[in-house]
Amino acid sequence: MRLAKKIFNEEGFVLLEEHVELNASYIQRLLAMGVSHVYIEDELTEGIDAPNLLSEDTRRMANKTIRQQFKLLMNDKTSRKRPVSSMMNRAFIQVLDAIIDDLSNHDEAMVMLNDIQTTDHYLFRHSLNVCVYTTLLGMHYGYEREALKTLSMGALLHDIGKTQIDLQILTKPGKLTDSEFDHIKQHAELGYRILKNEPNIPILAAHCAYQHHERLNGCGYPRGITSPDIHEYARWIGITDSYDAMTTHRVYRQAMLPHEALEILYTGSGTLYEQSMLALFRDRIAVYPIGMSIVLSNGETGVVASINAHCPQRPVVRILYDSEGNRLSAPRELNLSECLHMMIVGADTEKIDPGRNEAYNET
């Protein structure tokens, strides 16, 4: 197998180039670094290309900035008592402008699983993922640029309080004790304290850090506030934060597939998450991402070739094997939005335990 997309290291530079042949050592190393999905070259899927929402320059700048600035806070446990440096503010604003500009170049951009492939620390990678996902939703919701930048800033910095959390607890591979989970839950208030007095960071960004784990029915933390008191920016981030946590490989569980994570989010519709916001998220997420192997209701298997922006749950599929498992001599493409009698009944991949009981305890 040869890579069809580059893999980036924690500095934002290319770790493995396109066309590199994978071997057992590479695969084990990537898994250890938290990369759970890669794109590979295949003559049967030639011409199928998952678009990169961020340019290499933007990706590199974002990864480098997040890593450097968060590490400064990690190394300074007194940072909760003082404002963020103006140098940090300028660096983040530059990153946000680049992200918004890149996403604006994709009129029908979708939330794509693992578009941002990097081997970096989960906190850094997660912060960028949530920022990109939330910015996309904000653009489709119709926020003007200044409001969008505030929302994006809140999303990028929503977990900044984790820089003050004990790293051993934050990266613990096993189940957390009650006291350890209580310690981690402090990150929401710590993030608020870090950001609230900084004049160059909007106060709403601080409230995003404070409120992104609050839920409509009051079951969230740290204050257990309910729907009227949770700012709409924090509600958006609550959805994207949960989604990225569920679809990212963690040391204590495997990543879920997008349709599995979406199903779990919908179990909280109206009680944990705003129903109208979930609906927009559903319409902008690539439930079956480009390149995913799928199984159809007639037994045929293939890969997702492209996404129908008007109906992302019913993509265009390239059929590769018949119902008996025989490879087709001439693969054909089927637009499921025009063939309503045909359904995707599963992903042709190893069974992933959705771990429903853990879904809302993500940290």
N, C-alpha and C positions, 0 to 999 in steps of 0.2 A: 504494500500500500504506500502511496505517495501523497503527501499533503497537498491539498488544493487551496488552503488558506494559511497565511503566516501565523505563527505563535509568537507572542510578545513576552519579554521578561518584565521584571518588576520595575525597571527603569523606563519602560516604554519602547525599548529597542527590540529588534527582531531576534528571537531566540532560535527559531527554526524557520527556514525559508520555504516558500512554495516549492513543490516538486521533490522535497527531501523524502527519501525512502525511510519509512518507519521500521524500527526493529523492537525487540522485546525490551531492551534497555531504555529506549526513548519513551515507549509507552508507559513503563513503570515509573519513569521519572516524571512524566507529565501528570500521571495520576497522583503522584505524591505531591506535586505542586498545585493540585486542585483543578486541573483541566480535565473535565469529564467528557467533553465532546470535541471532536475535530472533524473537519471536512477533508475528504479524500478524493483523489482523482479516480474516475471510473469511466471507461468508454461508453457504458450504458447510460451514463448520466451526463455525457458531454453536452455542453451548452447550457446546463442548469447552473445558475450562479446566484448565490445569496449575496445581496448588496451589502457593502460596508457603510454604515450610517455615518461613521466618523472617518475623516482622513487620517493617514498615518501621522501627519504632523500634529493634528489635534489630539489624537490618541496618546502620542508620546508626551506632549506637553501636559495633558491632564494626568496621566499616570505619574509623571515626575513631580508635578506640583502637589498632588494629593499625598504622595508618599513622603516628600520632604517636609511639608507643613504639618502633617499629622505626626510624623516622627519627632518633630520639635516639641510638640505638646506631650507626646508619650514620655519624652526624656525630662519633662519639667512638670512634676506633679503639683507645683504651686500655680499652674496656669489657670486653674479654676478661679483664682482670686484676682486675676488681672485681665485686661482686655487683650484681644488678639492683636498682633502687630499689624501696622498699616501695610508693611511689605506683603504679609499674607493676604490681606484684602485685595491688593492690586493683582496678586498672582491668581487668586480665585476668579476675580472679575474677568481677567483676560481669558481664562479657561472657559468661563460661561459664555462669553461672546463668541468664542470659536465653536463651541458645541451648538449654540443656537444657529449660527451661520451655516454650519454643516447640515443640521437637520432641516433647515429651511430649503436646502437644495433638493430635498426628497419630498415632493408634494404628497405622495401616498405612502410615506414611510410607516412601517409597522414595527411593533415591539417584537424583535427577533431573538430567540433563544441563543445565548452565547455569541452574539455578534461581537462582543468585546472579549476576545480570547487573550487572556494574560495569565501569567503564573504568579501574580502578586498576592500578598497577604489578603485574606478574605475581607477585612475591613476596608481596605483601599479599593479593591475591586468592586465590592458591594456599593460603596459610596458613589462610584462613577456609574455603575449600572442603574441605580435608583435615580440618579440625576438625569441620565439619558431617557429612561422610561417616563419619568414625570414630566420632563420638558416636552417630549412628544405628545403626551396627553394634554398638557397645557396649551400647546399650539393648536391641536384639534378642537379643544374646548373654546378657543377664541381669545385667549389673553393677549393683550397688547405687549410689546416688547419689554417695557419696564416692569410690568406686573410679572411677565414670564421670567425675567431675570431674578426677581425676588423669589418666585416659586422655585426656580432652578437652584438658587443659592441655598434655600432651605433644604432642598433635596440633597444637594452635595454635602451639606454639613449636618444632616439630621443625626448622624451617629458620632459626631465629634466628641461627645462625652465619653465614648469608649476608650479614648486615649488616656483617660484617667482611671480605667478599671484594671485590676490585677491581671496581667497578661496570662498567667497560668490558669486562671479561672476562665478568662475569655476564650482560650484555645483548648480547654479541657476536652478530651475525646469522648469521655463517658457522660452519663446523665448527671446533671447538676443537682447538688443538694439544695434544700429550701433556702439555706443561708447564702449559698453561692448565687442562686438565682436572684435573691433579694439584693445582693451586692451588684450584680449586673444591671438590674433594673434602675439603679441609681444613675445610669448613663444619660437618661432623658433629662433629669434635673441638672446634672453636671454640664451637659451640653448647653442648656439654657443659661447657666451661670457664666460659662465661657464667652457666650456671644452677646448677652443682653446689653452690656455697657459699651460695646464697640460702636462708635458713631458711624463707621463706614460699612457696617453690616446692618441691613434692615432689621428692626425689632421683630418683624414677622418671621424672619429666618430663625431667630432665637426661639420663637414659639413653635416653629416646625420641629425643632429638636426636642422641645418640651412635650409636645402633644402627639408625636407620630405613633405612639403606642396606646393612645386613648381610643376607646371604641364607643360607638353611638349609644349603646345601652349602659354605659358606665362600668363595664367589666375590665377596662384597660388600666394602665398605670402611666404616670406615678400618682395622679390625683383622683382617678376614677370619675372624671367629669363626663357629662353626657352630651348628646348631639348639639344642643344650642350653643355650648361653650367651646366646641372644637372648631378651630378655624378651618375653612375649606381647603387651604393649602396642605394642612396637616392630614386632612382626610385623603387627599390624593396620594400623599407620601405613604400613608398607612397601607394603601392598596399595593403600591409598587414595591414597598419595603417587604411586605409579606410574600409577594409573588417572587421577587428575586431570591429571597431566603429559601423558598421552597424549591426553586428550579436550579439552585447552585449546589454542587457537591460539597458536603461537609464531612469532617473526620468521623462524625458519629452516625451519618446516614447518607444514602445515595440521593442524587438529585431526582426530583420528579420531572415528568414531561409536562409541557405547557398545559395540555388539556386536563391533566390531573390536578395541577395547581389551580387552574381556573374553576374546576368543579368544587374544590375546597373553599375557595374564596366565596363562591355563590352560596355555600351553606350559611354564610354570615351576612347575606344580603338583607339590608334593612335593620339588622340587629348590631352587626359589627361594622359594616361598611355601607356607605351611601349607595342605594340601589341605582340611581341614575349615573353615578360615577362608575360603578361596576359595569353598567351597560356600555358606556363609552370605552372603557378598558377592553371589554370583550370584543368590541368592534374594531379595535386598533391593535389587537394582539394576534400574532401569527400562531394560532392554536396548533397548527401542524406546519412547522417551519420548513422553508425550502431545504430540500435534501433529506428530510426525514423519510425513512422507510415505513410504509403503511400497508395495511391489509384491508381489502374491500369486502363488502358483504357477499359478493359472488365468489370469494375465495382467491381472486387474483391479488398479486402484490406488486408494489411499485414504489416510486419515490415522488415526493411533492416537487413539482417542477416550477410552479409560480403560485402566488397568492392572489385571490380575487379580493381587491380592496373593499368592494361593496358587500362581500360575503366571505370573510376570512375562514369561516368554519367549513367552507366547501371549495378547496383549492383545485388547481389544475394538477392532475396526477399523470406521471409517465408510467404506464403499465409495462413491467419487465418480465413477469412470470405468470403463467396461467394458473388455474385453480388446482392443478395437479403438481405444481411446483416446477414445471418445465419452462426453461428460458425461451422467451419469444425471439424468433429470428428477426422480427421487425417490431420493436417496441412502438407503442402508440400512446398518444396523449388523450386524456379524458378530462373534460371540464365538468366537475361535479356540480357547479352551479347551474348547468344545463341538463344534467342527468339526475333528477331528484329521486329516482328510484334506487340509486346507488348510494351506499353509505360507507364511511370509514368505520370499521369495527375494531380496529386496534393498531398499535404500532408494532412493526416487525422487529422487536428488540427484546432484550432480556427483561423479564418482569421486574418492575420496580415497586417496592412496597411504599404506598403513599404516606404511611405513618400519620394517619389522620389525627391521632391523639396528640401529636407534637406540633401540629400546624400552627396553632395560635400561641405557642410558647416560644416561638423563635426569638432570639435575642439579637 
